[in-house]
Structures are given as structure tokens and as C-alpha cells.
Amino acid sequence: FFFLVIRRPPRSTQGVSSAASDVYKRQGINAEYMGIHNMSRFLKNFPRASLATLPTPLMELKTLSKILCGPRIFIKRDDLTGLALGGNKVRKLEYLCGDAIHKGYDTIVTGGITQSNFCRQAAGAAAKLGLNCHLLLYGPEPELYTGHLLLKKVFGAHIHWNKDKSKWKKEINDLQEDLKLKGLKPYFVPLGGSNHIGALGYINAVTEVLDQLKAIDVNINAMLLGSSSAGTQAGLIVGADLENYKGRIIGIQTDESETKEKFCSNTMKIIDDTSKICGISIQKNTPIEYDGRSVSYTHLRAHETSLHLVCRLLLEKKKI
């Protein structure tokens, strides 16, 4: 996600809340965070599997800022989390897999599109932790496995196919029941890892990036990220509240089928659920900023590079 930068007063770290209950560490679970900030002590109360290489780099995009004649822009390189070729969802999987192991589950069950980045990372996480992984993917099975689908197979995931997307929820429930009959203990992970457990990973991310910015004496006024299943943005909002960060958190639509109303409703539910397990209260009128103009590489025009695409889209959204 991107960070637009201006000078702001130094942030306060007063009044950080503690979680409501303690959990026990189990083998393979690492609740220690690399940093020394108060939030690391807060998140130690939740079981966490050590999967990601953190902190990920924070890089300033000086050339892009120059082209736009605009604000300083930083990018948080969560593509460099390490596991299974990297990606931001590993932050969620640390807490989801930690929760699964702590509760005695032995099988991760989730799903998504055929080339899902999240499912690739879930398969990689399960392989690293010695868990089974079953994926229910949309669409008919292709004749040739390529890209992320091939990697899921390489990581040992058991792949099932859902030909009718409207029946996916029923089929994922049926799959879990079948696995139980076979003596396995399935742990369901929602699409994109987006629930109150997965959101903990992005509470952690807020602390991480603010500590990095503090080290270079920079304060930001907005965070921008691609948003679809709502978990990342919800985690950032809760983390911002805990850290007393007052800047904007703006989600950019990546799923053309998602309405703003549905997205905001999903985000608020995850915020509420996350707040409850953290033992804190977040106001019901917490603003959820969501730019509903879907952005994907299908927007790339003839003879236009990825850099040109980014610049053009940012200029089109300059009202932000």
C-alpha cells in the first residue's frame, strides 16, 4: 500500500489498550515481534506462527513523486514477506495459523479464484507448519496447471473445484464435514483471510510502518491500499486507533463486483469483531474511506507501461 506524506505533529503512544485474555504458547508459535514498541507486547497475547520476514522495507518513490509534481510517496513492500514468494496475506496467516495450531486443528480449509495469491500463501504456510491444506477454487479444473495454481500443487495442497460460485459456501461446508469424517480437524479460513483473527496482522503492520517512519523523522497523512475482502483495511483502522494515528486510511476497489455499501458493512463487522477480542471500543461512526473505481491491470492501455498506469490513475484520483 502507498503512503502520501506531509508533516504532522509527533504521534502519541499513550493509552494503548491490552487484550482481554491470555493464551499459551505452543511449539512452532512465536508471539514475539522484532520491534520494541508497546504494540508488540499487546499482540503477544495472541498465538502467532512465525511465517513472514519482517519488517518489510519502506521505500520512497522519488521518481513517481517527481513525475506527479506532488506529495512524497512511500511504498510498504509487503510483496517481500518471504513465504511462498511473498505477499501481504502472510501477515494474516501468521495469526490464523497460530490460532489453528493453538486450538488443535490440523487442516487449513479455504478457497478463492484459480490463481489466488492468498491460496498460494495459505498452501505455503500449511506446508511450512506441517498442516494439511484443502482449497476449494472457483471454476472448472484447467488441463494445465500454471502460475499460482501450479505452486499450490507443489506446496502439497489438495485442490477441489467449484463450478457454480453461488454454491461455494455450501460446498466448502460439505468439504469440512467430509474431512471430519476422515478424522481430520479442519480450520476454516475465510476468503482472503479476512476476519478478526487475520486482521491482527495489520494491527501489527501499523506499528511496524510508523516505527519505520519515526526512524527517518517522517509523518504521513494518508495510507492507500487495494481493498477487496476488507480484512486488511479493518486491521489498519484498528491499529491506527490503538496507535492514535489520525491520518486517513483509503481503500481502493480491486473487485468490480463489490459495492461500496457491502464493502463498508464487511469492514465495520471485522472492526467490531477485532475490537472485541482486543478488549477495546471503537466508535460506530468510524469513517471507512473506499474509492469505488475498480483498478486492475486490465486498465493498462496500449503502449502504456505499469509506471504510466500508476501515474495516470493517481492523477485521475488527485482529488484524494
Protein Blocks (a to p, Z undefined) as FASTA:
>chain_A
ZZdddddddddfehiacdfbdcdddehiafbdfblcfklmmmmmpccddfbdcddddddd
fklmmmnopacdddddfklnopgniajklmmmmmmmmmmmmnopabdcddddfklmklmm
mmmmmmmnopacddddedjddfbdghjllmmmmnopacdddfblklmmmmmmmmmmmmmm
nopacddddehhiafklmmmmmmmmmmmmmmmmmnopacfbdcdddfklmmmmmmmmmmm
mnopabdcddddfbfkbcfklmmmmmmmmmmmmmmmnopacdfklccdddfbdcdfklpc
ghiafklmmmmmmmmmmmZZ
